[in-house]
Amino acid sequence: MKRIYLDYAATTPVAPEVMTAMLPYFHDNPGNPSAIYAEGQTARRSVESARASVAGLLNARPDEVLFSQRRHRSR
């Protein structure tokens, strides 16, 4: 029987294209986009480029695109 994963609230599989695009940031170029150091500013430019790309796909302005992450609360 083929298993089907339904717990997307815990974690969500990513498309291969997303994994390929993100690998440099996971491995070679980590940086906090809120930081003022060089690696952080490189990350910031990458986030803003992604925001502009998503906005273009949605026919929206970049300032209308918000990225967020769900934070898990410990019980």
Secondary structure by P-SEA (a helix, b strand, c coil): cbbbbcccccbbbbcaaaaaaacccccccccccccccaaaaaaaaaaaaaaaaaaaaaccccccbbbbbbbbbcc
